[in-house]
């Protein structure tokens, strides 16, 4: 059985899965019984380059954030059905000036870390300032870049003074980099190596580590937790699998109760066909995007004409149809089509794919063809379909006669450090939003301290357009600045958007809450899962 989603609205916040009558998604749930076991292909590795993968001041990918969101509390949180963030560790939060530059939060009474220590305003100040002071090379600290100073008043009030107006600031306080940590457990100037996490969130964490890799995370309900969330279970195990096939076999055999990212297109189609009666597929709106990024200092792609020619050649519709089918849609901007402020800037500029137009771009710029390029991708972070996707990109570009493309795959723990060091000329990445706003699809790629470490810098985008868009509390009003940014990106092509995708969960009968286990930002909400009556 598959649960179809509602038609995607143009304003995120109204997204919700449509339900079908089935025992595995009834509204009740139970906290009794054995641990609910969830499978994922996310890999969590500690290495020389990344010794502290789940420190809130370092972690910056959907997998590690999904561990932190269960364990480390934030002042704000996105509600069950998305929309504007609501207070979590805070009792209340809000701007106290007309210019959106002074933001005040009051903590809930009686907040405690899982060890019984009181959570105070000074702990919030410590945690925020720690992330800004360390400035980890993951770039996650940039989410807090509009903060000027943090002030406390008593044990419960925290005052954020911003450098400039930032209407998206409440969203940023809902992200794990703003998670509240205990100064007794975290050094103010140094990341916490390994896989230990201590916080005041709904669960505590016990990590099972093998060869510097987290293979199982056991989340146990935190009896001291006070916040917005209501855990519907006492314990959840998150198990990491080598690949989607192994994860699917574990689900079929009953070794796990639910599997999430990343399933293969073939698995999704099989489950959609309804051939497995005791396993149900839940399809939800997703805001994941995939794109190519360019090291614009690399000689092969330094010329804008080369990057524009690639944008002119690549046939997104053909790519999606051959590799992902109904699980994805072509994307013509960094901002997904369902986010307020989206503009089809790449289609507006390039229209339909055309080798002839691409050839003219290259010829007018005096580029000698074919241009030799290597497209790099990660073999173990975005799913098994990544390699076929890059094979199709290689085929399309080479068929034009303007490029001689090879492709090369590396594991994530090699790929990510190499990308940050600028070792790749062109590489493929995915993006799961930190929060559902157009700003979060633009600033992380284009602003100073961008998480990709891209050398591309446009002063109009950084100096005026991003700040202008953040001044507007009404995000529709911000659309003019956001559209200008997207048009500049389509012209300069420092990144090349490819597609946006849906998201899926497969759960065995008897598991409740699967339809709420992911929100549109791919946040794993394990507290929603429970056990009910199977069909």
Residue pairs with C-beta under 8 A, 6 or more apart in sequence:
1 20
1 22
1 274
1 280
1 281
2 271
2 272
2 274
2 280
2 281
2 282
2 283
3 17
3 18
3 19
3 20
3 25
3 280
3 281
3 282
3 283
3 515
4 18
4 283
5 15
5 17
5 18
5 283
5 284
5 285
5 502
6 15
6 16
6 17
6 18
6 285
8 15
8 285
8 337
8 338
9 15
9 338
10 338
10 340
10 342
11 340
12 82
12 287
12 338
12 339
12 340
12 436
12 437
12 520
13 82
13 83
13 84
13 436
14 82
14 83
15 81
15 82
15 284
15 285
15 338
15 520
16 81
16 82
17 282
17 283
17 284
17 285
17 515
17 516
19 25
19 515
22 280
22 509
22 535
23 509
23 510
23 532
23 533
23 534
23 535
24 280
24 507
24 508
24 509
24 510
24 511
24 512
24 514
24 532
24 534
24 535
25 280
25 282
25 512
25 513
25 514
25 515
26 512
26 532
26 533
27 512
28 512
28 530
28 532
29 232
29 233
29 512
29 513
29 528
29 529
29 530
29 531
29 532
30 232
30 233
30 512
30 530
30 531
30 532
31 221
31 231
31 232
31 233
31 234
31 530
32 234
32 531
33 531
34 235
35 218
35 233
35 234
35 235
35 236
35 237
36 233
36 235
36 236
36 237
36 257
36 258
36 511
36 526
36 529
36 530
36 531
37 236
37 237
37 239
37 255
37 256
37 257
37 258
38 236
38 237
38 238
38 239
38 256
38 257
38 258
38 259
38 260
38 524
38 526
38 529
39 239
39 241
39 247
39 250
39 251
39 256
39 258
39 259
39 260
40 63
40 238
40 239
40 240
40 241
40 247
40 259
40 260
40 261
41 240
41 241
41 242
41 243
41 244
41 247
41 261
41 262
41 380
41 383
42 62
42 63
42 66
42 240
42 261
42 381
43 63
43 213
43 240
43 380
43 381
43 412
43 413
44 53
44 54
44 63
44 64
44 67
44 195
44 213
44 214
44 217
44 240
45 53
45 212
45 213
45 214
45 412
45 413
46 52
46 53
46 193
46 194
46 195
46 212
46 213
47 212
47 413
47 417
49 413
49 416
49 417
50 58
50 138
50 413
50 416
50 417
51 191
51 193
51 194
52 58
52 136
52 191
52 192
52 193
52 194
53 59
53 64
53 195
53 214
54 64
54 67
54 68
54 195
54 197
54 214
55 136
55 186
55 191
55 192
56 68
56 72
56 127
56 131
56 176
56 177
56 178
56 179
56 181
57 130
57 131
57 134
57 136
57 140
57 141
57 177
57 186
57 191
58 134
58 136
58 138
58 140
58 191
59 65
59 67
59 68
59 138
59 140
59 176
59 177
60 136
60 138
60 139
60 140
60 177
60 451
61 381
61 432
62 261
62 432
62 522
65 175
65 176
65 523
66 238
66 522
66 523
66 524
67 197
67 205
67 217
67 238
68 176
68 179
68 197
68 199
69 176
69 201
69 523
69 524
69 525
70 201
70 202
70 203
70 205
70 219
70 236
70 524
70 526
70 527
71 197
71 198
71 199
71 201
71 202
71 203
71 204
71 205
71 219
72 176
72 179
72 180
72 181
72 197
72 199
72 200
72 201
73 88
73 89
73 111
73 119
73 179
73 180
73 199
73 200
73 201
73 225
73 227
74 88
74 89
74 173
74 174
74 175
74 176
74 178
74 179
74 180
75 87
75 88
75 89
75 90
75 93
75 105
75 107
75 124
75 158
75 173
75 174
75 178
75 180
76 85
76 86
76 87
76 88
76 90
76 93
76 170
76 171
76 173
76 174
77 85
77 86
77 87
77 88
77 174
77 227
77 228
77 229
78 85
78 86
78 171
78 174
78 435
78 436
78 519
78 521
78 523
79 85
79 86
79 228
80 516
80 519
80 525
80 528
81 519
82 436
82 519
82 520
82 521
84 170
85 170
85 171
85 173
85 174
85 435
86 228
87 93
87 105
87 108
87 228
88 174
88 227
88 228
88 229
89 107
89 108
89 111
89 119
89 124
89 180
89 200
89 227
90 105
90 106
90 107
90 108
91 106
91 107
91 108
91 109
91 156
92 105
92 106
93 103
93 104
93 105
93 106
93 170
93 173
94 103
94 104
95 101
95 102
95 103
95 104
96 102
96 103
96 104
99 165
100 162
100 165
100 166
100 167
100 169
100 471
100 473
101 161
101 162
101 163
101 164
101 165
101 166
102 159
102 160
102 161
102 162
103 159
103 160
103 162
103 169
103 170
104 157
104 158
104 159
104 160
105 124
105 157
105 158
105 160
105 173
106 156
106 157
106 158
107 119
107 120
107 121
107 124
107 155
107 156
107 157
107 158
108 226
108 227
109 156
110 226
111 118
111 119
111 200
111 226
112 118
112 119
112 200
112 224
112 226
113 119
113 182
113 198
113 199
113 200
113 224
114 198
114 199
114 200
114 204
114 222
114 224
114 225
115 182
115 198
116 224
117 182
117 184
118 155
119 180
119 200
120 155
120 156
121 152
121 153
121 154
121 155
121 156
121 157
121 158
122 152
122 155
123 180
123 181
123 182
123 183
124 150
124 152
124 158
124 180
125 150
125 151
125 152
125 158
126 181
126 183
126 188
127 178
127 179
127 180
127 181
127 186
128 144
128 147
128 150
128 178
129 150
129 188
130 181
130 186
130 188
130 189
131 140
131 141
131 144
131 177
131 178
132 141
132 144
132 147
133 188
133 189
134 141
134 189
134 190
134 191
135 141
135 449
136 191
137 420
137 453
138 451
139 444
139 449
139 450
139 451
139 452
139 453
140 177
140 451
141 177
141 449
142 443
142 444
142 447
142 448
142 449
142 450
142 451
143 172
143 175
143 177
143 178
143 434
143 444
144 172
144 177
144 178
145 447
145 448
145 449
146 162
146 163
146 164
146 166
146 169
146 470
147 160
147 161
147 162
147 163
148 161
148 162
148 163
149 160
149 161
150 158
150 159
150 160
150 161
151 158
151 159
151 160
151 161
152 158
152 159
153 159
160 169
162 169
164 467
164 470
164 471
165 467
165 470
165 471
166 172
166 470
167 470
167 471
167 472
167 473
167 475
167 478
168 435
168 437
168 439
168 440
168 470
171 434
171 435
171 436
171 437
171 440
172 178
172 434
172 435
174 435
175 434
175 435
179 199
180 199
180 200
181 198
181 199
182 198
182 199
185 192
185 196
185 198
186 192
194 209
195 207
195 209
195 214
196 205
196 207
197 205
198 204
200 222
200 224
200 225
200 226
200 227
201 222
201 225
201 227
202 221
202 222
202 225
202 227
202 229
202 231
202 527
203 219
203 220
203 221
203 222
203 225
203 231
203 236
203 526
203 527
204 219
204 220
204 222
205 217
205 218
205 219
206 217
206 218
206 220
207 214
207 216
207 217
207 218
208 214
208 215
208 216
208 217
208 218
209 215
213 240
214 240
215 239
215 240
216 237
216 238
216 239
216 240
217 237
217 238
218 235
218 236
218 237
218 238
219 235
219 236
219 237
219 238
219 526
220 234
220 235
221 231
221 233
221 234
221 235
225 231
229 527
230 527
231 527
232 512
232 513
232 527
232 528
232 529
232 530
233 526
233 527
233 529
233 530
233 531
236 526
236 529
238 526
239 250
239 256
241 247
241 250
243 380
243 384
244 262
244 263
244 264
244 267
244 383
244 384
245 264
245 384
247 256
247 259
247 263
248 259
248 263
248 267
250 256
250 259
251 257
251 258
251 259
251 279
251 506
251 508
252 276
252 279
254 508
257 507
257 508
257 510
257 511
258 505
258 506
258 507
258 508
258 511
258 514
258 517
258 529
259 505
259 506
259 507
260 504
260 505
260 517
260 518
260 524
261 383
261 503
261 522
262 382
262 383
262 384
263 383
263 504
263 506
264 383
264 384
264 385
265 323
265 324
265 325
265 327
265 385
267 506
268 281
268 327
268 504
269 325
270 276
271 279
271 280
271 281
271 506
272 281
278 508
278 509
278 534
278 535
279 506
279 507
279 508
279 509
280 506
280 507
280 508
280 509
280 514
281 504
281 505
281 506
282 504
282 505
282 506
282 507
282 514
282 515
282 517
283 502
283 503
283 504
284 502
284 503
284 504
284 505
284 515
284 518
284 520
285 338
285 502
285 503
285 520
286 500
286 501
286 502
286 503
286 520
286 522
287 336
287 338
287 339
287 432
287 433
287 436
287 500
287 520
287 521
287 522
288 430
288 431
288 432
288 500
288 501
288 503
288 522
289 331
289 334
289 336
289 430
289 431
289 441
289 497
289 498
289 499
289 500
289 501
290 331
290 382
290 389
290 428
290 429
290 430
290 431
290 497
290 498
290 499
290 500
290 501
291 331
291 334
291 428
291 429
291 430
291 431
291 495
291 496
291 497
291 498
292 310
292 375
292 393
292 426
292 427
292 428
292 429
292 495
292 496
292 498
293 419
293 426
293 427
293 428
293 429
293 445
293 452
293 454
293 494
293 495
293 496
294 301
294 307
294 425
294 426
294 454
294 456
294 493
294 494
294 495
294 496
295 301
295 422
295 424
295 425
295 426
295 454
295 455
296 302
296 307
296 454
296 455
296 456
296 494
297 422
297 455
298 422
298 425
298 426
300 306
300 371
300 372
300 373
300 425
301 307
301 373
301 425
301 426
303 365
303 367
304 365
304 491
304 492
304 493
305 361
305 362
305 364
305 365
305 367
306 362
306 365
306 367
306 371
307 492
307 493
307 494
307 496
308 350
308 358
308 361
308 491
308 493
309 358
309 359
309 361
309 362
309 367
309 402
309 403
310 358
310 397
310 403
310 493
310 496
311 346
311 349
311 350
311 490
311 493
311 496
312 350
312 353
312 354
312 357
312 358
312 361
313 353
313 354
313 355
313 358
313 396
313 397
313 400
313 402
313 403
314 353
314 393
314 396
314 397
314 496
314 498
315 353
315 396
316 330
316 331
316 332
316 498
316 499
317 330
318 392
318 396
319 330
319 389
319 392
319 393
319 396
319 498
319 499
320 328
320 329
320 330
320 499
322 388
322 392
323 385
323 388
323 389
323 392
324 385
324 389
324 499
324 501
327 501
327 502
327 504
328 499
328 500
328 501
328 502
329 337
329 499
329 500
329 501
330 498
330 499
331 337
331 497
331 498
331 499
331 500
332 344
332 345
332 346
332 347
332 348
332 497
333 342
333 343
333 344
333 345
333 346
333 486
333 489
333 490
333 497
334 431
334 441
334 442
334 445
334 486
334 489
334 495
334 497
335 341
335 342
335 343
335 438
335 441
335 442
335 482
335 486
336 342
336 441
336 500
337 344
337 500
339 436
339 437
339 438
339 441
340 437
340 438
340 475
340 476
340 479
341 438
341 469
341 475
341 476
341 478
341 479
341 482
341 483
342 438
342 486
343 482
343 483
343 486
343 487
345 483
345 486
345 487
345 489
345 490
346 490
346 496
346 497
348 487
348 490
349 487
349 490
349 491
350 357
350 490
353 396
355 399
355 400
355 401
355 402
358 400
358 402
359 369
359 400
359 402
362 369
362 371
362 402
369 401
369 402
369 403
370 398
370 401
370 402
370 403
370 404
371 402
371 403
371 404
372 403
372 404
372 405
373 397
373 403
373 404
373 405
373 406
373 425
373 426
374 405
374 406
374 407
374 408
374 424
374 425
374 426
375 390
375 393
375 394
375 405
375 406
375 407
375 408
375 426
375 427
375 428
376 407
376 408
376 409
376 410
376 415
376 418
376 419
376 424
376 426
376 427
376 428
377 386
377 387
377 389
377 390
377 407
377 408
377 409
377 410
377 415
377 427
377 428
378 386
378 409
378 410
378 411
378 412
378 415
378 416
378 428
379 386
379 387
379 409
379 410
379 411
379 412
379 415
380 411
380 412
381 412
381 415
381 430
382 430
386 409
386 428
387 407
387 409
389 428
389 498
390 407
390 409
390 428
391 407
393 405
393 407
394 405
394 406
394 407
397 403
397 405
398 404
398 405
410 418
415 427
418 424
419 427
419 429
419 452
419 453
420 452
420 453
421 453
422 453
422 455
429 452
431 441
431 444
432 521
432 522
433 440
433 441
433 521
433 522
434 440
434 444
434 521
435 521
436 520
436 521
437 475
438 469
438 475
438 478
438 482
439 466
439 469
439 470
439 482
442 461
442 466
442 482
442 485
442 486
442 489
443 450
443 466
444 450
444 451
444 452
445 451
445 452
445 454
445 494
445 495
446 456
446 458
446 461
446 462
446 466
446 485
446 489
446 494
447 461
447 462
447 466
448 457
448 462
454 494
454 495
456 492
456 494
458 488
458 492
460 484
460 488
461 485
461 488
465 481
465 482
465 484
465 485
465 488
466 481
466 485
468 478
468 481
469 478
469 481
469 482
469 485
470 478
471 478
472 478
472 481
489 495
503 518
503 522
505 514
505 517
505 518
507 514
508 534
509 534
509 535
510 531
510 532
510 533
510 534
511 529
511 530
511 531
511 532
512 529
512 530
512 531
512 532
513 528
513 529
513 530
514 529
516 525
516 528
517 524
517 525
517 526
517 528
517 529
518 524
518 525
519 525
